[in-house]
């Protein structure tokens, strides 16, 4: 039998990586992806001044204009597809399309600009999509405890908050594991509630 033809069904889990402008979404997708990630980055131009708030990320020269895409194979027949969302509000119309069929989401946060992740938190809360908040460590920032970030963002007590370094593959993988475990609990609880009703 041809080894390329297998009776093993392929299961793909879809995870979104969201958050504010310049928080590290493209970096996280790229660091954990086993394939060369698809990136839709373009140079910031003079035309974007006054439209894109670069406060706190003045050194940033590119921006994602559609999405980032990466893939991780968990085991034979099981893959995780990562979709990084654009951060600026002018591209938020893409989020609804990207969110369809998602198991869950990672909301990346930068403690220097914590309010920038409020739109992503609101988006996933209102759509009932399980998410975790991953605080990306940037040089020169104060270390915050997860419970401090949770309080500042007024998160539901069950929403995990983890500290990560989006540049490091092992750190990014730990974030994704936390999300998959959390999403599994949320989806199982919903299924149980449906069965009981």
C-alpha positions as a printed Julia matrix, in Angstrom:
197×3 Matrix{Float64}:
   0.0    0.0    0.0
   1.23   3.48  -0.87
   2.37   5.2    2.34
   1.08   8.51   0.98
  -2.44   7.11   1.12
  -3.44   6.59   4.69
  -6.68   5.63   6.39
  -5.75   7.93   9.28
  -8.07  10.94   9.22
  -6.41  14.31   9.39
  -7.59  16.56  12.21
  -6.64  20.22  12.11
  -7.12  22.58  15.04
  -7.37  26.28  14.27
  -5.92  28.8   16.73
  -5.89  32.58  16.4
  -3.1   34.8   17.69
  -4.45  38.29  18.33
  -3.61  41.48  20.2
  -2.61  45.07  19.65
  -0.26  46.56  17.1
   3.39  45.55  17.59
   2.77  43.12  20.42
   4.57  40.15  18.82
   1.9   38.17  16.95
   4.0   37.68  13.81
   7.0   36.77  15.96
   5.05  34.15  17.94
   3.6   32.49  14.83
   7.04  32.44  13.21
   8.84  31.07  16.26
   6.58  28.05  16.75
   5.74  27.19  13.14
   7.45  24.12  11.69
   6.95  25.48   8.18
   8.11  28.77   6.78
   5.3   31.03   7.96
   3.14  32.97   5.54
   3.41  36.65   6.36
   1.53  39.57   4.87
   3.73  42.32   6.25
   4.1   45.63   4.48
   6.24  48.67   5.21
   4.66  51.4    7.3
   4.33  54.5    5.17
   3.81  58.19   5.69
   0.15  57.62   4.8
  -0.32  55.52   7.96
   0.82  58.32  10.26
  -2.11  59.53  12.28
  -3.96  56.3   11.44
  -1.74  53.72  13.17
  -0.74  54.47  16.75
   2.96  53.58  16.98
   3.28  54.88  20.53
   5.57  52.54  22.44
   6.67  50.74  19.26
   8.27  53.63  17.37
  11.0   51.32  16.02
   8.42  49.15  14.2
   8.74  49.51  10.42
   6.27  46.88   9.12
   2.7   45.84   9.78
   0.56  42.79   9.07
  -2.15  43.71   6.58
  -4.07  40.43   6.32
  -2.78  37.57   8.49
   0.14  35.4    9.45
  -0.09  31.64   9.03
   1.92  28.8   10.51
   1.53  25.09  11.23
   2.62  22.65  13.91
   2.21  18.88  13.64
   1.32  17.43  17.03
   1.34  13.81  15.88
   0.49  11.86  12.76
  -2.95  13.02  11.66
  -3.15  16.01  14.06
  -1.98  19.5   13.17
  -2.46  22.96  14.63
  -2.94  25.84  12.21
  -2.02  29.26  13.57
  -3.59  32.42  12.2
  -2.11  35.71  13.37
  -4.55  38.61  13.1
  -3.62  42.16  12.12
  -3.42  44.46  15.13
  -4.71  47.81  13.9
  -8.41  48.58  14.16
  -8.64  49.36  10.44
  -8.08  45.62   9.76
 -10.45  44.26  12.43
 -13.06  43.41   9.78
 -10.84  40.4    8.97
 -11.18  38.97  12.48
 -14.71  37.61  11.96
 -13.57  35.58   8.95
 -10.42  34.35  10.66
 -12.33  33.37  13.83
 -14.72  30.97  12.08
 -14.04  27.44  13.25
 -11.35  28.42  15.74
 -10.77  26.16  18.75
  -9.5   29.17  20.68
  -7.21  32.17  20.69
  -4.08  33.6   22.22
  -4.33  37.29  23.11
  -0.81  38.68  23.27
  -0.32  41.56  25.68
   2.41  44.14  26.16
   2.34  45.54  29.72
   3.56  48.93  28.43
   0.34  49.18  26.41
  -2.02  46.8   28.17
  -5.15  48.62  27.01
  -4.27  47.68  23.4
  -5.43  44.11  24.03
  -8.91  45.11  25.3
 -10.46  44.89  21.8
  -9.17  41.31  21.35
 -10.38  40.29  24.82
 -13.82  41.79  24.08
 -13.95  40.16  20.65
 -13.38  36.63  21.98
 -15.54  37.07  25.09
 -18.53  38.26  23.02
 -18.2   35.34  20.59
 -17.67  32.72  23.29
 -14.27  31.72  21.9
 -11.97  30.39  24.64
  -8.73  32.35  24.96
  -5.65  32.81  27.07
  -3.75  36.02  27.63
  -0.01  35.7   27.01
   2.06  38.57  28.37
   4.99  39.0   26.0
   8.16  40.01  27.83
   9.82  43.03  26.29
  13.22  44.36  27.34
  12.99  47.03  30.01
   9.47  46.19  31.17
   8.54  45.45  34.74
   7.57  41.87  35.51
   3.87  41.6   36.27
   2.3   38.65  38.01
  -0.46  36.91  36.01
  -3.07  37.81  38.63
  -2.19  41.52  38.25
  -2.76  41.35  34.5
  -5.99  39.4   35.02
  -7.31  42.1   37.36
  -6.21  44.93  35.07
  -8.04  43.34  32.12
 -11.06  42.35  34.26
 -10.82  38.76  33.0
 -13.08  35.93  34.04
 -11.33  34.0   36.82
 -11.02  30.9   34.61
  -9.13  32.7   31.82
  -5.45  31.73  32.03
  -2.76  34.41  31.96
   0.77  33.24  31.15
   4.09  35.02  30.78
   6.0   34.29  27.56
   8.76  35.34  25.23
   7.27  35.26  21.72
  10.77  34.89  20.22
  11.38  31.54  21.87
   9.84  28.4   20.39
   9.52  26.55  23.72
   7.82  29.53  25.35
   5.36  29.85  22.46
   4.6   26.14  22.56
   3.83  26.37  26.29
   1.33  29.15  25.53
  -0.36  26.98  22.89
  -0.51  23.98  25.24
  -2.15  26.15  27.9
  -4.69  27.34  25.34
  -5.54  23.85  24.04
  -6.01  22.56  27.59
  -8.19  25.56  28.52
 -10.26  25.35  25.32
 -10.75  21.61  25.88
 -12.17  22.26  29.36
 -14.45  25.04  28.08
 -15.78  22.99  25.16
 -16.29  19.9   27.37
 -18.25  21.95  29.92
 -20.47  23.36  27.15
 -21.11  19.92  25.72
 -21.99  18.57  29.17
 -24.38  21.5   29.74
 -26.09  20.77  26.41
 -26.47  17.09  27.24
 -28.01  17.91  30.63
 -30.51  20.42  29.21
